[in-house]
């Protein structure tokens, strides 16, 4: 395949087999790929807005996979299936199912016992699931959409802005996001919560 897969900092490279899972043969540039993925993701967002979910629907492996498939299933053959390769980030591929189950159980406990404020529950979930890195690609976008679903559908609060603002350049937003992610990696989720709520 002739696409030049140039990766930004924080993005996960695809292996050769995963690249062969591209479903649209007319895509020849990274820009075209990004555009098709964004259109697919927009359909997934619209799907979530048309449905009502509760924590019993959301906090399942089936939902996690279904959402990823709806986000990228028109572009990638492997969308909605756990990755078969180890990456530069994330846990060993053989531990994905077990670690996801722990996260889902933890999130159920946090909600039932009000362990944290709603924003912290949603953002902790987002950070943990992206750290597991369930899928070959799209984990950051998938984790942000899940956090939006948790905060809006379970807690009836507004979705996150994720640092978006007409006044801020995309590369500055990404830098702030990665800085907040690294703080969360060290156990401090407050900067990520602040970033998620900027201008929202």
N, C-alpha and C positions, 0 to 999 in steps of 0.2 A: 504494500500500500504506500502511496506517495506522500502522505501527509507528514509534514515536519512537526513532530510532537515536541515543541519547546515548552518546558515546564517552568512556572514561576516558583519562587521560594514557597515552601509549604505544600506544594502539590505532589501527588504520588505518581511516579512513572508507571505506565502500563508495560507488561511484558509482551512479547511478540504474539503469543497465543491470544491474549486479551485484545490486542489491536486488530486481530483478524475477526473479532466479534462485531465489527462495525457493520451495521445493516444497510447503510445508504452508500452505494458505490459511487455516487456522483460527487461526494465530498472530497475536495482536494486540498483544502487549506485549514489551518487551525481556526481561523475566523469563521469559516463555514460550519465547522464542527461545533464551535461554541454557540453559534446561532441556532442550529438544529437542536442542541441540547437545551437551550433556553426556552425554545418553543415548546418542547416536550415537558419541561419543568413547569411552565405556565399552565399547561393542561392539568398537571397533577395538582397544582395550587387550586385551580378552579374546581377540581374534583373534591378536594377537602372542604371547600367553601359550600358545596352543595349537600354535604352530608353532616349528620350529627354523630359525634363520637363521644365515648366516655372512657374512663380509665381501663375498664375491662376490654374494650376494643383496642385501645392504643397500646397498652402495655403487654403486647404479645409478639412473639417472633414472626407470626404470620403477617401482622400489620407492618412491622419493620420492613419485611421483604416486599410486601405489596406496594408500599409507598415508594420504595426505590424503583420497583418495576414500572410504576406509573410515571415516575420522574424521567427515566432514561430508557424505557423499554422499546421506544420507537427508533432509538439510535443504536443501542448496544444489545447484542444477543444475550449477554450474561447479566443484564440488569435484573435485580431481584434475587440473585443467587449469591451466597457467600463466596468470597474470593478463594481461588485455588492456589494462590502463590503468596509467599511472604513478601512484605514491602519494607521500604526504608523507615516506615513508622507503623504502629499498630502491633498487636500481639501475634503470636504464632497462629497460623490459619486453623490448626486443629483445635485451638482453644476458643474460637469465636462463639460457637453455640453455648458453651458453658458460661463464658464471661458475660454474654448478652443476657442469659437467664438470671445471673446474679444481679445485673443492673436492673432488669425489669422487676425483680423481687424487691430490690432496695427502693426503687421509685414507688412501688406500691406501698411500702412501709412508710416512706417519707410523707406521702399524701395522706395515708390513713391516720398517722400520728402527728401531722403538722410539724414534722421535724425541722423544716426550714420554711421561710416565706415562699409564696408561690414562684416568684421570679428565680429564687435560688434553686428550687426544685427543677424547674425547666432548664436552667442553664447548667446545673450539675449533670442532668441527664444528657444534654447536648455535648458537654465536654467528655463525659465517660464514653458515649457511643462513638464519638469520632476517635477517641483513643483506642478503642477496640478495632476500628477500621474494618467494618464488616464486609465491605464491597471493594471490588477492584478499583473503582473510581467514583467520584460524586459524593464521598462521605461527608465533606464539609457542608455542602448544599443540603444533603439529606438530613444532617443533624440540625441544621438551622430550621428547616421546615418542621421537623418533629417538635422542636422547642416551641415554635409558633402554634402548633396544634395543641400541645400540652397546655400552654398558657391561655389560649383562647377557648378551647373546648372543655378542659377540665376545670379551669379556674375562672372562666368568663372575664378575662382581662385582655387588653389590646395586644395584638401581635407586636413583634420587635421590629425596630428599624434597621438593626445590624449596622449602625454607623452611617446609614445613607443620608446624604444631604447634597443638595445642588451646589453647595459652597465648598465641598470637600472633594479633592481629586481622588480617583479610584485607587491609585497606588498608595496614597496616604491612608485611606480607609483600610487597605489590606495590611499595611505596616502596623496600624493600631490594633487590628484584629489579631495578627500573629503575636504581638506583644502581650495582649490580653490572654491568648491561648497559653503562652509560655508561663505566665503568672499562674494560671489555673493548673498547669502541669506541676507547679511547685506547691499546690494546695490552696492558692488564693483565688477564689472565683469572683471576688468583688469587681476587679477591673473588667472581666468579661460581662458581668451583669450591667455595669455602667455603659460599656460599649454597645451592648444589645439594645439599651434603652435610649441612646442618644437620639434626640429629636423625635421620639415616638410619643 
